[in-house]
Amino acid sequence: MNLHGPLLTGRTLLLLALAILAGPALGQERSMNLVPLEKFIQFQRGIRSLQANFVETRSMRTLRTAGGGQGTIYMAGATKFRWQTAGDPPRSIAIRNGSTFWLIQPQAKRAEKRTVSESEFSPFDFAAGGIARSMDDLRKRYAIDSVARQEGVWVAVIRPLDRGVAAKVRRITLGIDPARYYLRSLKLELRDGSSIHAVFTSQRFNPSLASDLFTPHLEGYLIRDR
C-alpha cells in the first residue's frame, strides 16, 4: 500500500496519518440502535497492540478501474504503527513512531521522512483502539449518520466534524463484528471522489510486537526530509 503504486499513493498514506476528529447529530441518534457502537468502543479500550492482515481496494474518480492489494498493519499505542504491502520486499511501507512519519519504497531504495503532530492519528486507529474512549468522546469527534445490520455485520456510518479533516474526508464506514464487536472493515470516502476500503482478513489483539518494527532500517537508501 511504489509510494505512488497500485495500492496507496503517498498522498493517501499521508491522509491515513492525519487526525480524523469529529462529533454528532443527537436528534438523528434517538432512532438508532447505538449499542453496537458502544460495544465496539468498549472492545477497543482493551486493545494495546494489534497485528492485522487486510485486503484493500482503492477507487479514484479519474480511473475507470479500482486498484488494490494486500498488506499488514502493526500498531502499538496511539502513535506507533507500521503499514506495509505484501511481498518480499514489500512494495511500500509506512511507519510512524511518535512525531516521525516515514514513507518507504524498498524496491527503489527511497524514503521520505516527515514530522507530524503527536496528536495526529491514522484511520487505522479505528482497528486499534484510537477512535474514542467513550460514546461522549465519539460524539465530540463524529456525526453518527446510521447504524444498521447488513449482511451479517453491524455497519456504522460516521462523519468527521473537524473542519480541516472534513475538508478531505466525507464519510467513514465501519464494519463491526456482531459477536465480539471488533472492526472487520473500514471504508473512507474522500472529498476528491476517491475511496479506500480495507477488509481485515485476520487480526491478533494485544500481541507482543518487536520494537524494531517501528524503526526503519534505511542503510543505502536515498532519504528525502520534508
DRENMIKOL-844740 format. One record per atom (N, C-alpha, C): residue number from 1; x, z, y; residue in three letters. Coordinates in steps of 0.05 Angstrom, whole numbers, m for minus. Example, Ala and Ser with C-alpha at 12.3 -4.5 7.8 and 13.67 -1.06 7.14 Angstrom:
% residues 2
SITE  padren      xx      zz      yy  zado
SITE       1     264     156    m114   ala
SITE       1     246     156     m90   ala
SITE       1     264     156     m66   ala
SITE       2     257     142     m45   ser
SITE       2     273     143     m21   ser
SITE       2     258     157       1   ser
This chain:
% residues 226
SITE  padren      xx      zz      yy  zado
SITE       1      18       0     m21   met
SITE       1       0       0       0   met
SITE       1      18       0      21   met
SITE       2     123     m93      18   asn
SITE       2     120    m104      44   asn
SITE       2     101     m88      62   asn
SITE       3     108     m73      83   leu
SITE       3      92     m57     102   leu
SITE       3      69     m74     114   leu
SITE       4      73    m100     111   his
SITE       4      51    m117     120   his
SITE       4      41    m134      97   his
SITE       5      43    m123      73   gly
SITE       5      37    m138      48   gly
SITE       5       8    m136      41   gly
SITE       6       2    m142      16   pro
SITE       6     m26    m145       8   pro
SITE       6     m41    m119       6   pro
SITE       7     m28     m96       6   leu
SITE       7     m43     m71       2   leu
SITE       7     m51     m59      28   leu
SITE       8     m32     m49      44   leu
SITE       8     m39     m39      71   leu
SITE       8     m18     m48      90   leu
SITE       9     m26     m55     114   thr
SITE       9      m8     m63     135   thr
SITE       9       5     m38     147   thr
SITE      10      28     m41     161   gly
SITE      10      40     m19     175   gly
SITE      10      20      m7     195   gly
SITE      11       5     m24     209   arg
SITE      11     m15     m14     229   arg
SITE      11     m35       4     215   arg
SITE      12     m44      m5     191   thr
SITE      12     m64      11     177   thr
SITE      12     m53      37     167   thr
SITE      13     m28      36     158   leu
SITE      13     m15      61     149   leu
SITE      13     m13      81     172   leu
SITE      14      m7      71     196   leu
SITE      14      m6      89     219   leu
SITE      14     m33     100     224   leu
SITE      15     m54      84     221   leu
SITE      15     m81      94     225   leu
SITE      15     m87     115     204   leu
SITE      16     m77     112     180   leu
SITE      16     m82     132     159   leu
SITE      16     m67     158     166   leu
SITE      17     m48     157     184   ala
SITE      17     m33     181     191   ala
SITE      17     m45     194     216   ala
SITE      18     m64     181     229   leu
SITE      18     m75     193     254   leu
SITE      18     m96     214     247   leu
SITE      19    m101     232     266   ala
SITE      19    m122     252     262   ala
SITE      19    m149     239     261   ala
SITE      20    m166     248     243   ile
SITE      20    m194     239     243   ile
SITE      20    m210     264     250   ile
SITE      21    m217     267     275   leu
SITE      21    m231     291     284   leu
SITE      21    m260     283     290   leu
SITE      22    m278     302     289   ala
SITE      22    m306     295     295   ala
SITE      22    m326     319     296   ala
SITE      23    m356     315     295   gly
SITE      23    m379     334     295   gly
SITE      23    m407     321     296   gly
SITE      24    m433     333     291   pro
SITE      24    m458     320     282   pro
SITE      24    m483     319     299   pro
SITE      25    m503     308     288   ala
SITE      25    m530     308     300   ala
SITE      25    m548     326     284   ala
SITE      26    m553     350     294   leu
SITE      26    m566     371     279   leu
SITE      26    m594     365     272   leu
SITE      27    m609     351     290   gly
SITE      27    m636     344     284   gly
SITE      27    m638     327     259   gly
SITE      28    m620     308     257   gln
SITE      28    m620     290     234   gln
SITE      28    m613     304     209   gln
SITE      29    m596     326     211   glu
SITE      29    m587     341     187   glu
SITE      29    m610     355     173   glu
SITE      30    m631     363     188   arg
SITE      30    m651     380     177   arg
SITE      30    m665     368     152   arg
SITE      31    m666     341     152   ser
SITE      31    m679     327     130   ser
SITE      31    m660     320     107   ser
SITE      32    m634     329     109   met
SITE      32    m614     322      89   met
SITE      32    m609     345      70   met
SITE      33    m600     338      46   asn
SITE      33    m590     358      28   asn
SITE      33    m560     360      32   asn
SITE      34    m552     382      46   leu
SITE      34    m524     385      53   leu
SITE      34    m508     401      32   leu
SITE      35    m522     409      11   val
SITE      35    m508     425     m10   val
SITE      35    m484     411     m21   val
SITE      36    m485     385     m27   pro
SITE      36    m461     371     m38   pro
SITE      36    m437     373     m19   pro
SITE      37    m442     370       7   leu
SITE      37    m420     372      26   leu
SITE      37    m409     401      27   leu
SITE      38    m427     420      26   glu
SITE      38    m418     448      26   glu
SITE      38    m401     455       2   glu
SITE      39    m409     445     m21   lys
SITE      39    m394     450     m46   lys
SITE      39    m368     434     m46   lys
SITE      40    m368     411     m34   phe
SITE      40    m344     395     m31   phe
SITE      40    m323     410     m14   phe
SITE      41    m332     421       8   ile
SITE      41    m314     436      25   ile
SITE      41    m304     461      11   ile
SITE      42    m321     474      m4   gln
SITE      42    m313     497     m19   gln
SITE      42    m292     490     m40   gln
SITE      43    m296     468     m54   phe
SITE      43    m276     459     m73   phe
SITE      43    m249     454     m60   phe
SITE      44    m250     441     m37   gln
SITE      44    m226     434     m22   gln
SITE      44    m210     458     m14   gln
SITE      45    m223     480      m8   arg
SITE      45    m209     504       1   arg
SITE      45    m189     514     m20   arg
SITE      46    m194     507     m45   gly
SITE      46    m177     516     m66   gly
SITE      46    m153     497     m72   gly
SITE      47    m152     474     m57   ile
SITE      47    m131     455     m62   ile
SITE      47    m106     461     m45   ile
SITE      48     m84     465     m58   arg
SITE      48     m59     470     m45   arg
SITE      48     m40     446     m47   arg
SITE      49     m43     430     m68   ser
SITE      49     m28     406     m72   ser
SITE      49     m44     387     m89   ser
SITE      50     m36     361     m89   leu
SITE      50     m52     341    m102   leu
SITE      50     m34     318    m110   leu
SITE      51     m39     307    m134   gln
SITE      51     m27     282    m143   gln
SITE      51     m50     265    m153   gln
SITE      52     m53     241    m142   ala
SITE      52     m76     224    m149   ala
SITE      52     m68     195    m150   ala
SITE      53     m78     181    m170   asn
SITE      53     m76     152    m171   asn
SITE      53    m101     139    m160   asn
SITE      54     m98     117    m147   phe
SITE      54    m121     104    m135   phe
SITE      54    m119      74    m136   phe
SITE      55    m142      61    m135   val
SITE      55    m144      32    m132   val
SITE      55    m156      27    m104   val
SITE      56    m142      11     m89   glu
SITE      56    m150       6     m61   glu
SITE      56    m159     m23     m56   glu
SITE      57    m180     m26     m42   thr
SITE      57    m190     m52     m33   thr
SITE      57    m190     m53      m3   thr
SITE      58    m179     m74       9   arg
SITE      58    m178     m76      38   arg
SITE      58    m190    m103      46   arg
SITE      59    m209    m102      64   ser
SITE      59    m221    m126      75   ser
SITE      59    m215    m128     104   ser
SITE      60    m211    m153     114   met
SITE      60    m205    m157     142   met
SITE      60    m224    m178     152   met
SITE      61    m232    m175     177   arg
SITE      61    m251    m194     189   arg
SITE      61    m240    m222     190   arg
SITE      62    m213    m225     192   thr
SITE      62    m201    m251     195   thr
SITE      62    m194    m264     168   thr
SITE      63    m199    m249     145   leu
SITE      63    m193    m260     119   leu
SITE      63    m219    m263     103   leu
SITE      64    m221    m285      88   arg
SITE      64    m245    m290      72   arg
SITE      64    m245    m274      46   arg
SITE      65    m221    m269      35   thr
SITE      65    m220    m254      10   thr
SITE      65    m207    m226      15   thr
SITE      66    m216    m207       0   ala
SITE      66    m205    m180       3   ala
SITE      66    m178    m177     m11   ala
SITE      67    m161    m160       0   gly
SITE      67    m136    m153     m13   gly
SITE      67    m138    m125     m25   gly
SITE      68    m116    m118     m39   gly
SITE      68    m117     m91     m50   gly
SITE      68     m94     m87     m70   gly
SITE      69     m96     m65     m84   gly
SITE      69     m75     m58    m103   gly
SITE      69     m79     m30    m113   gly
SITE      70     m58     m20    m126   gln
SITE      70     m59       7    m137   gln
SITE      70     m37      24    m126   gln
SITE      71     m40      50    m126   gly
SITE      71     m19      67    m116   gly
SITE      71     m23      96    m124   gly
SITE      72      m5     113    m114   thr
SITE      72      m6     142    m119   thr
SITE      72      m2     157     m93   thr
SITE      73     m18     178     m90   ile
SITE      73     m15     196     m66   ile
SITE      73      m7     223     m76   ile
SITE      74      13     236     m62   tyr
SITE      74      21     263     m67   tyr
SITE      74      16     278     m41   tyr
SITE      75       5     302     m42   met
SITE      75       1     319     m18   met
SITE      75       8     348     m24   met
SITE      76      20     361      m4   ala
SITE      76      27     389      m6   ala
SITE      76      22     401      21   ala
SITE      77       0     415      24   gly
SITE      77      m6     427      50   gly
SITE      77     m16     406      69   gly
SITE      78     m19     415      95   ala
SITE      78     m32     398     115   ala
SITE      78     m14     375     125   ala
SITE      79      12     378     124   thr
SITE      79      29     358     138   thr
SITE      79      51     347     119   thr
SITE      80      46     347      93   lys
SITE      80      65     334      75   lys
SITE      80      49     316      57   lys
SITE      81      55     290      58   phe
SITE      81      43     272      39   phe
SITE      81      62     249      34   phe
SITE      82      58     237      11   arg
SITE      82      73     213       3   arg
SITE      82      53     194     m10   arg
SITE      83      52     170       1   trp
SITE      83      34     149      m9   trp
SITE      83      52     126     m17   trp
SITE      84      48     114     m41   gln
SITE      84      64      92     m50   gln
SITE      84      48      73     m68   gln
SITE      85      55      47     m66   thr
SITE      85      42      28     m83   thr
SITE      85      54      30    m111   thr
SITE      86      40      18    m131   ala
SITE      86      50      16    m158   ala
SITE      86      74      m3    m158   ala
SITE      87      91       1    m178   gly
SITE      87     114     m17    m181   gly
SITE      87     140      m2    m181   gly
SITE      88     161     m15    m190   asp
SITE      88     188      m3    m192   asp
SITE      88     208     m23    m183   asp
SITE      89     217     m21    m157   pro
SITE      89     209      m1    m138   pro
SITE      89     181      m7    m126   pro
SITE      90     169      12    m114   pro
SITE      90     143       7    m100   pro
SITE      90     147     m14     m78   pro
SITE      91     126     m29     m73   arg
SITE      91     127     m48     m51   arg
SITE      91     128     m34     m24   arg
SITE      92     113     m12     m21   ser
SITE      92     112       3       4   ser
SITE      92     110      33      m2   ser
SITE      93     121      49      16   ile
SITE      93     119      78      14   ile
SITE      93     114      88      42   ile
SITE      94      97     108      45   ala
SITE      94      93     122      70   ala
SITE      94      97     152      64   ala
SITE      95     113     165      80   ile
SITE      95     119     193      76   ile
SITE      95     115     208     102   ile
SITE      96     101     230     101   arg
SITE      96     100     248     124   arg
SITE      96     111     275     116   arg
SITE      97     128     286     132   asn
SITE      97     138     313     128   asn
SITE      97     139     327     155   asn
SITE      98     119     344     161   gly
SITE      98     118     356     187   gly
SITE      98     111     336     208   gly
SITE      99     129     334     228   ser
SITE      99     124     315     250   ser
SITE      99     137     288     247   ser
SITE     100     150     284     224   thr
SITE     100     164     258     218   thr
SITE     100     148     241     199   thr
SITE     101     144     216     207   phe
SITE     101     129     197     190   phe
SITE     101     146     173     185   phe
SITE     102     149     165     159   trp
SITE     102     165     143     151   trp
SITE     102     148     121     139   trp
SITE     103     153      96     147   leu
SITE     103     143      72     133   leu
SITE     103     166      59     120   leu
SITE     104     166      56      94   ile
SITE     104     189      47      79   ile
SITE     104     182      23      62   ile
SITE     105     201       3      63   gln
SITE     105     198     m22      48   gln
SITE     105     221     m24      29   gln
SITE     106     219     m12       5   pro
SITE     106     243     m11     m13   pro
SITE     106     255     m38     m21   pro
SITE     107     238     m58     m26   gln
SITE     107     249     m83     m35   gln
SITE     107     266     m97     m14   gln
SITE     108     258     m93      11   ala
SITE     108     273    m105      34   ala
SITE     108     294     m86      45   ala
SITE     109     295     m61      35   lys
SITE     109     314     m40      45   lys
SITE     109     310     m36      75   lys
SITE     110     285     m33      83   arg
SITE     110     279     m28     111   arg
SITE     110     261      m4     113   arg
SITE     111     264      11     136   ala
SITE     111     247      34     140   ala
SITE     111     243      38     170   ala
SITE     112     220      49     176   glu
SITE     112     213      55     204   glu
SITE     112     206      85     206   glu
SITE     113     217      98     226   lys
SITE     113     213     127     230   lys
SITE     113     198     131     256   lys
SITE     114     177     148     254   arg
SITE     114     161     155     277   arg
SITE     114     157     185     279   arg
SITE     115     153     195     303   thr
SITE     115     146     223     306   thr
SITE     115     116     225     312   thr
SITE     116     102     243     297   val
SITE     116      74     247     300   val
SITE     116      69     276     307   val
SITE     117      45     282     318   ser
SITE     117      38     309     325   ser
SITE     117      33     325     300   ser
SITE     118      41     351     301   glu
SITE     118      36     369     278   glu
SITE     118       6     371     272   glu
SITE     119     m11     366     292   ser
SITE     119     m40     369     288   ser
SITE     119     m53     344     276   ser
SITE     120     m37     322     273   glu
SITE     120     m48     298     263   glu
SITE     120     m49     298     232   glu
SITE     121     m71     288     221   phe
SITE     121     m75     288     192   phe
SITE     121     m81     260     183   phe
SITE     122     m76     255     157   ser
SITE     122     m83     230     145   ser
SITE     122    m111     231     134   ser
SITE     123    m125     209     133   pro
SITE     123    m151     209     120   pro
SITE     123    m150     218      91   pro
SITE     124    m126     216      78   phe
SITE     124    m124     226      51   phe
SITE     124    m128     256      49   phe
SITE     125    m128     269      73   asp
SITE     125    m134     298      73   asp
SITE     125    m162     303      62   asp
SITE     126    m179     283      63   phe
SITE     126    m206     286      51   phe
SITE     126    m204     293      21   phe
SITE     127    m183     283       8   ala
SITE     127    m179     289     m20   ala
SITE     127    m165     315     m25   ala
SITE     128    m149     324      m5   ala
SITE     128    m131     346     m10   ala
SITE     128    m137     371       7   ala
SITE     129    m161     374      17   gly
SITE     129    m169     399      30   gly
SITE     129    m167     399      60   gly
SITE     130    m162     377      73   gly
SITE     130    m157     377     101   gly
SITE     130    m181     370     119   gly
SITE     131    m204     363     107   ile
SITE     131    m226     353     123   ile
SITE     131    m238     375     140   ile
SITE     132    m242     398     129   ala
SITE     132    m254     421     144   ala
SITE     132    m252     446     127   ala
SITE     133    m253     469     140   arg
SITE     133    m252     494     125   arg
SITE     133    m280     506     121   arg
SITE     134    m300     495     134   ser
SITE     134    m327     505     132   ser
SITE     134    m346     484     142   ser
SITE     135    m372     487     138   met
SITE     135    m391     469     149   met
SITE     135    m391     469     179   met
SITE     136    m387     492     191   asp
SITE     136    m386     494     220   asp
SITE     136    m362     478     231   asp
SITE     137    m340     479     216   asp
SITE     137    m316     464     224   asp
SITE     137    m322     434     221   asp
SITE     138    m336     427     199   leu
SITE     138    m343     399     195   leu
SITE     138    m361     389     218   leu
SITE     139    m380     405     227   arg
SITE     139    m398     397     248   arg
SITE     139    m384     394     275   arg
SITE     140    m362     407     278   lys
SITE     140    m346     404     303   lys
SITE     140    m331     378     303   lys
SITE     141    m327     367     280   arg
SITE     141    m310     343     277   arg
SITE     141    m325     317     271   arg
SITE     142    m348     320     258   tyr
SITE     142    m362     296     249   tyr
SITE     142    m392     296     254   tyr
SITE     143    m403     273     258   ala
SITE     143    m432     270     257   ala
SITE     143    m439     262     228   ala
SITE     144    m458     276     217   ile
SITE     144    m466     271     189   ile
SITE     144    m490     251     190   ile
SITE     145    m486     227     181   asp
SITE     145    m507     207     182   asp
SITE     145    m525     209     157   asp
SITE     146    m514     213     134   ser
SITE     146    m531     214     110   ser
SITE     146    m516     227      87   ser
SITE     147    m531     239      69   val
SITE     147    m521     250      43   val
SITE     147    m542     242      22   val
SITE     148    m534     227       2   ala
SITE     148    m554     217     m18   ala
SITE     148    m540     213     m45   ala
SITE     149    m556     215     m66   arg
SITE     149    m545     210     m93   arg
SITE     149    m548     180     m98   arg
SITE     150    m525     167    m105   gln
SITE     150    m524     139    m110   gln
SITE     150    m506     133    m134   gln
SITE     151    m517     119    m154   glu
SITE     151    m501     110    m177   glu
SITE     151    m484     133    m189   glu
SITE     152    m497     156    m192   gly
SITE     152    m484     178    m206   gly
SITE     152    m465     195    m189   gly
SITE     153    m462     190    m163   val
SITE     153    m445     207    m146   val
SITE     153    m461     214    m121   val
SITE     154    m452     235    m108   trp
SITE     154    m462     241     m81   trp
SITE     154    m446     224     m61   trp
SITE     155    m461     211     m43   val
SITE     155    m448     194     m22   val
SITE     155    m455     206       5   val
SITE     156    m434     214      20   ala
SITE     156    m438     225      47   ala
SITE     156    m426     206      67   ala
SITE     157    m441     199      87   val
SITE     157    m431     182     108   val
SITE     157    m429     198     134   val
SITE     158    m404     198     145   ile
SITE     158    m399     214     169   ile
SITE     158    m385     196     190   ile
SITE     159    m386     205     215   arg
SITE     159    m373     190     237   arg
SITE     159    m356     209     254   arg
SITE     160    m331     201     261   pro
SITE     160    m315     217     278   pro
SITE     160    m326     218     306   pro
SITE     161    m326     242     319   leu
SITE     161    m336     245     346   leu
SITE     161    m314     245     367   leu
SITE     162    m290     250     359   asp
SITE     162    m268     249     378   asp
SITE     162    m266     221     389   asp
SITE     163    m265     218     415   arg
SITE     163    m266     191     427   arg
SITE     163    m243     173     419   arg
SITE     164    m219     185     418   gly
SITE     164    m196     169     411   gly
SITE     164    m197     158     383   gly
SITE     165    m206     175     364   val
SITE     165    m208     166     336   val
SITE     165    m232     148     333   val
SITE     166    m254     155     345   ala
SITE     166    m279     138     343   ala
SITE     166    m275     110     354   ala
SITE     167    m256     107     372   ala
SITE     167    m250      80     383   ala
SITE     167    m237      63     361   ala
SITE     168    m226      75     340   lys
SITE     168    m214      60     318   lys
SITE     168    m230      61     292   lys
SITE     169    m242      84     287   val
SITE     169    m256      88     261   val
SITE     169    m286      90     267   val
SITE     170    m301      71     255   arg
SITE     170    m330      71     260   arg
SITE     170    m345      90     241   arg
SITE     171    m338      90     216   arg
SITE     171    m353     106     197   arg
SITE     171    m335     112     172   arg
SITE     172    m340     135     160   ile
SITE     172    m326     144     136   ile
SITE     172    m346     151     114   ile
SITE     173    m342     140      90   thr
SITE     173    m360     145      68   thr
SITE     173    m345     160      46   thr
SITE     174    m355     183      38   leu
SITE     174    m343     199      17   leu
SITE     174    m359     197      m8   leu
SITE     175    m347     192     m31   gly
SITE     175    m360     193     m57   gly
SITE     175    m352     219     m70   gly
SITE     176    m371     237     m75   ile
SITE     176    m366     264     m84   ile
SITE     176    m376     267    m113   ile
SITE     177    m358     278    m130   asp
SITE     177    m366     282    m158   asp
SITE     177    m389     302    m160   asp
SITE     178    m410     295    m175   pro
SITE     178    m434     312    m176   pro
SITE     178    m431     338    m192   pro
SITE     179    m410     339    m209   ala
SITE     179    m407     363    m226   ala
SITE     179    m387     383    m214   ala
SITE     180    m364     373    m204   arg
SITE     180    m343     391    m194   arg
SITE     180    m340     389    m163   arg
SITE     181    m351     368    m151   tyr
SITE     181    m351     365    m122   tyr
SITE     181    m324     360    m110   tyr
SITE     182    m307     346    m125   tyr
SITE     182    m282     336    m113   tyr
SITE     182    m287     307    m104   tyr
SITE     183    m268     296     m89   leu
SITE     183    m271     269     m78   leu
SITE     183    m264     248     m99   leu
SITE     184    m283     230    m104   arg
SITE     184    m278     208    m122   arg
SITE     184    m272     182    m109   arg
SITE     185    m281     178     m84   ser
SITE     185    m275     154     m69   ser
SITE     185    m277     159     m39   ser
SITE     186    m263     142     m24   leu
SITE     186    m262     144       5   leu
SITE     186    m263     116      17   leu
SITE     187    m280     111      36   lys
SITE     187    m282      86      50   lys
SITE     187    m280      90      80   lys
SITE     188    m262      76      93   leu
SITE     188    m260      76     122   leu
SITE     188    m269      49     133   leu
SITE     189    m288      49     151   glu
SITE     189    m297      25     165   glu
SITE     189    m286      26     193   glu
SITE     190    m270       7     201   leu
SITE     190    m256       7     226   leu
SITE     190    m270     m10     247   leu
SITE     191    m264      m4     272   arg
SITE     191    m277     m17     294   arg
SITE     191    m270     m47     296   arg
SITE     192    m247     m55     285   asp
SITE     192    m239     m83     286   asp
SITE     192    m253    m100     265   asp
SITE     193    m271     m87     249   gly
SITE     193    m286    m102     229   gly
SITE     193    m274    m101     201   gly
SITE     194    m250     m89     199   ser
SITE     194    m237     m86     172   ser
SITE     194    m246     m60     159   ser
SITE     195    m240     m58     133   ser
SITE     195    m247     m33     119   ser
SITE     195    m226     m28      97   ser
SITE     196    m224      m3      89   ile
SITE     196    m206       6      68   ile
SITE     196    m223      23      49   ile
SITE     197    m222      16      24   his
SITE     197    m238      31       4   his
SITE     197    m219      39     m19   his
SITE     198    m215      65     m22   ala
SITE     198    m198      76     m43   ala
SITE     198    m215      91     m64   ala
SITE     199    m212      83     m89   val
SITE     199    m225      97    m111   val
SITE     199    m204     112    m127   val
SITE     200    m207     138    m130   phe
SITE     200    m188     155    m143   phe
SITE     200    m193     154    m173   phe
SITE     201    m174     143    m188   thr
SITE     201    m178     139    m217   thr
SITE     201    m169     163    m233   thr
SITE     202    m151     179    m223   ser
SITE     202    m143     204    m236   ser
SITE     202    m132     222    m215   ser
SITE     203    m137     248    m219   gln
SITE     203    m127     268    m199   gln
SITE     203    m117     293    m213   gln
SITE     204     m96     304    m203   arg
SITE     204     m86     331    m212   arg
SITE     204     m87     349    m188   arg
SITE     205    m101     371    m191   phe
SITE     205    m104     390    m169   phe
SITE     205     m84     413    m172   phe
SITE     206     m70     419    m151   asn
SITE     206     m50     441    m149   asn
SITE     206     m28     438    m169   asn
SITE     207     m17     414    m172   pro
SITE     207       7     411    m190   pro
SITE     207      32     421    m175   pro
SITE     208      52     427    m190   ser
SITE     208      78     433    m178   ser
SITE     208      92     407    m171   ser
SITE     209      98     402    m145   leu
SITE     209     110     377    m136   leu
SITE     209     138     382    m128   leu
SITE     210     156     364    m135   ala
SITE     210     184     366    m127   ala
SITE     210     186     362     m97   ala
SITE     211     202     379     m84   ser
SITE     211     204     378     m54   ser
SITE     211     216     351     m45   ser
SITE     212     232     338     m61   asp
SITE     212     245     313     m52   asp
SITE     212     226     290     m51   asp
SITE     213     201     294     m61   leu
SITE     213     181     273     m58   leu
SITE     213     175     267     m29   leu
SITE     214     179     287     m12   phe
SITE     214     173     285      17   phe
SITE     214     197     281      34   phe
SITE     215     220     274      21   thr
SITE     215     245     269      35   thr
SITE     215     254     241      27   thr
SITE     216     254     222      45   pro
SITE     216     262     194      37   pro
SITE     216     292     192      32   pro
SITE     217     299     176      13   his
SITE     217     327     171       7   his
SITE     217     333     143      16   his
SITE     218     348     140      39   leu
SITE     218     349     115      53   leu
SITE     218     378     105      56   leu
SITE     219     395     112      37   glu
SITE     219     423     102      39   glu
SITE     219     423      71      35   glu
SITE     220     436      57      53   gly
SITE     220     437      28      52   gly
SITE     220     413      14      65   gly
SITE     221     394      29      77   tyr
SITE     221     371      18      90   tyr
SITE     221     376      12     119   tyr
SITE     222     363      m9     129   leu
SITE     222     362     m14     158   leu
SITE     222     339       2     169   leu
SITE     223     345      21     187   ile
SITE     223     325      40     197   ile
SITE     223     319      35     226   ile
SITE     224     293      33     232   arg
SITE     224     284      30     259   arg
SITE     224     271      56     268   arg
SITE     225     280      67     290   asp
SITE     225     269      92     300   asp
SITE     225     252      86     324   asp
SITE     226     226      93     322   arg
SITE     226     207      87     344   arg
SITE     226     196     113     356   arg
